[in-house]
Amino acid sequence: MKHLRIIIFLSIFSTISNTQALATIIKVKKTKGLSAIIESSLPLEEGVTYTLEVDKLTEDPNFSKNTNQRKNSLSIGGQFSFLKGTNTQENRFQIEGRYGWTSVNYDYGPALFFNTYDLGAGFNTEFYVGGFFDYNLTPHRSQDSFYIGLTSQLMAGNLNYSTGASSQIYKLDAGCFFNWFIIRNSTALRLEGLYEIKRVNSSVATTDITGFLGKLFVVFYY
């Protein structure tokens, strides 16, 4: 009976020791070839060789992976059309650019929008400034090929008509987005589905416009 108690005690002690060993957290700070700089939850001594007694290494989802290549972003989207019919024509040039600061859970930054179009009576020109804010529903990490989230965009600007008149415009967009990295860590396609609320103020009247729209961007990270 005494020997049985000793065996049980040793088994429990071994299980606890192995659990503590497996629970050790090691974070890789920098790599170069087969060498690496690491941080450990246990104190390590310089020059000493250690062996990891585990079958496999897994990433702790509560610790963000190095995202040095995704700290900043530049997004560019546009539309070009040159259409002509029997009694009408439509020439349109539209471009939107954004600069963003990127983290695991949030992306945000300023935005610019320029649009000029001709419906047969001369060019009308729109120009807006504003900003965007993203909340990432899936964490934005450098090893992931895609992630999704919620986005909101607020912009204000002017619409100048070919007749010389002008209007002030305010826009609020809200919706979701999907980012797919076509070149790992550097270039992604971004698709947005948005609901837009727009207010157009002119000297004649104030008009509210609402509806759904989609946007496509190429995003460069660095």
C-alpha positions in Angstrom: 0.0 0.0 0.0 2.9 2.3 0.9 4.5 1.6 -2.5 1.2 2.4 -4.3 1.0 5.8 -2.6 4.6 6.6 -3.6 3.9 5.6 -7.2 0.7 7.8 -7.3 2.6 10.7 -5.8 5.4 10.4 -8.3 2.8 10.2 -11.2 1.0 13.4 -10.0 4.3 15.2 -9.6 5.5 14.2 -13.1 2.2 15.3 -14.6 2.4 18.7 -12.9 6.0 19.2 -13.9 5.3 18.3 -17.5 2.2 20.6 -17.5 4.4 23.5 -16.2 7.0 22.8 -18.9 4.5 22.8 -21.6 2.9 26.0 -20.3 6.2 27.9 -20.8 5.7 30.7 -23.2 8.4 31.5 -25.7 8.1 34.5 -28.0 10.3 34.9 -31.1 11.5 38.5 -31.3 13.7 38.3 -34.4 15.1 35.6 -36.7 18.0 35.3 -39.1 18.5 31.9 -40.7 18.5 29.3 -37.9 19.3 31.9 -35.2 16.7 33.8 -33.2 16.2 36.3 -30.4 13.5 35.0 -28.0 11.7 36.0 -24.8 10.8 33.3 -22.3 8.3 33.2 -19.4 11.1 31.4 -17.4 14.6 32.9 -16.8 17.2 31.8 -19.2 21.0 31.9 -18.9 23.2 33.2 -21.7 25.4 30.5 -23.4 23.4 27.6 -21.9 21.8 25.1 -24.3 18.1 24.2 -23.6 15.9 21.4 -25.0 12.2 21.9 -25.6 10.5 18.8 -24.4 7.4 19.1 -26.5 6.1 17.3 -29.6 5.1 20.4 -31.5 5.0 24.2 -31.1 1.7 26.1 -31.3 1.1 29.8 -31.4 -0.7 31.3 -28.4 -3.7 33.2 -29.9 -3.5 35.8 -27.1 -0.1 37.0 -28.2 0.1 38.9 -31.5 2.8 37.8 -34.0 5.4 40.1 -35.3 3.5 42.5 -37.7 6.4 44.7 -38.8 5.4 44.5 -42.4 1.8 45.6 -41.7 2.1 48.7 -39.5 1.1 51.1 -42.3 -1.0 50.9 -45.4 -1.8 52.8 -48.6 -5.1 52.0 -50.3 -6.1 53.0 -53.9 -9.4 52.4 -55.6 -10.9 53.8 -58.8 -13.4 53.7 -61.6 -12.9 54.7 -65.2 -15.6 54.8 -67.9 -16.0 56.3 -71.3 -19.5 55.5 -72.6 -21.4 56.9 -75.5 -24.9 56.2 -76.8 -27.2 57.6 -79.5 -28.5 60.4 -77.4 -26.2 60.4 -74.3 -22.7 60.0 -73.1 -21.0 59.3 -69.8 -17.3 59.9 -69.1 -16.3 59.2 -65.5 -13.0 59.3 -63.6 -13.1 58.4 -59.9 -10.3 57.7 -57.5 -10.1 57.2 -53.7 -7.0 57.0 -51.6 -6.4 56.2 -47.9 -3.4 56.1 -45.6 -3.8 53.8 -42.6 -2.2 52.8 -39.3 -2.6 49.1 -38.8 -2.8 47.0 -35.6 -4.1 43.5 -34.8 -7.6 44.8 -34.0 -7.9 48.3 -35.5 -7.1 50.1 -38.7 -7.7 53.8 -39.1 -6.5 56.9 -41.1 -7.3 59.8 -43.4 -9.0 59.4 -46.8 -9.3 61.4 -50.0 -11.9 61.1 -52.7 -11.9 62.7 -56.2 -14.6 62.2 -58.8 -15.2 64.0 -62.1 -17.8 63.0 -64.6 -19.5 64.3 -67.8 -23.0 63.3 -68.7 -23.0 65.3 -71.9 -23.3 68.8 -70.6 -19.7 69.3 -69.2 -17.7 68.0 -66.4 -18.9 68.0 -62.8 -16.2 67.5 -60.1 -16.4 66.2 -56.5 -13.7 66.3 -53.9 -13.9 65.0 -50.3 -11.6 64.6 -47.3 -12.3 62.5 -44.3 -11.2 59.4 -42.5 -12.0 55.7 -42.0 -12.0 53.3 -39.0 -11.9 49.5 -39.2 -12.6 47.0 -36.4 -11.1 43.6 -37.4 -13.5 40.7 -36.5 -10.6 38.3 -37.2 -7.2 39.5 -35.8 -5.0 41.1 -38.4 -1.7 39.1 -38.3 1.1 38.8 -40.7 0.8 35.1 -41.2 -2.9 35.3 -42.3 -3.9 35.4 -45.9 -7.3 37.1 -45.3 -9.3 38.7 -42.6 -12.7 40.4 -42.3 -14.1 43.2 -40.2 -16.5 46.2 -39.9 -15.7 49.6 -41.3 -17.0 53.2 -41.1 -16.1 56.2 -43.2 -16.9 59.9 -42.7 -16.2 62.4 -45.5 -17.1 66.0 -46.4 -16.5 68.0 -49.6 -17.8 70.0 -52.5 -19.6 69.2 -55.8 -18.8 71.8 -58.5 -21.1 71.7 -61.5 -20.2 72.5 -65.1 -22.6 75.5 -64.9 -20.5 77.1 -62.1 -22.9 76.3 -59.2 -21.7 74.2 -56.3 -23.0 72.1 -53.4 -21.6 70.9 -50.0 -21.8 67.2 -49.5 -21.4 65.1 -46.3 -21.2 61.3 -46.4 -21.3 58.6 -43.8 -20.6 55.0 -44.9 -20.8 51.9 -42.7 -20.6 48.2 -43.5 -18.2 45.3 -43.7 -15.0 44.5 -45.6 -12.9 41.5 -46.7 -9.2 41.6 -47.2 -7.4 39.0 -49.3 -3.6 39.1 -49.5 -2.5 38.3 -53.1 1.1 38.9 -52.2 1.9 37.8 -48.7 2.4 40.7 -46.2 2.6 43.4 -48.8 -0.4 43.6 -51.2 -4.1 42.8 -50.7 -7.4 43.2 -52.4 -10.0 44.8 -50.3 -13.8 44.5 -51.0 -16.3 46.6 -49.1 -20.1 46.4 -48.8 -21.5 49.7 -47.5 -24.7 51.5 -46.6 -24.3 55.2 -47.4 -26.0 58.3 -46.0 -25.3 61.4 -48.1 -26.5 65.0 -47.6 -26.2 67.5 -50.4 -26.6 71.2 -49.4 -27.0 73.7 -52.2 -28.4 77.3 -52.4 -31.7 75.9 -53.7 -32.4 72.9 -51.4 -31.0 70.2 -49.1 -31.3 66.7 -50.4 -30.7 63.4 -48.4 -29.6 60.4 -50.4 -29.2 56.8 -49.0 -28.4 53.5 -50.5 -26.0 50.5 -50.8 -22.7 50.5 -52.7 -19.6 48.4 -53.1 -15.9 49.4 -53.3 -12.8 47.6 -54.4 -9.2 48.7 -53.4 -5.7 47.5 -53.8 -3.9 47.9 -50.5 -0.1 48.1 -50.1 1.3 47.4 -46.6 4.8 48.3 -45.4 
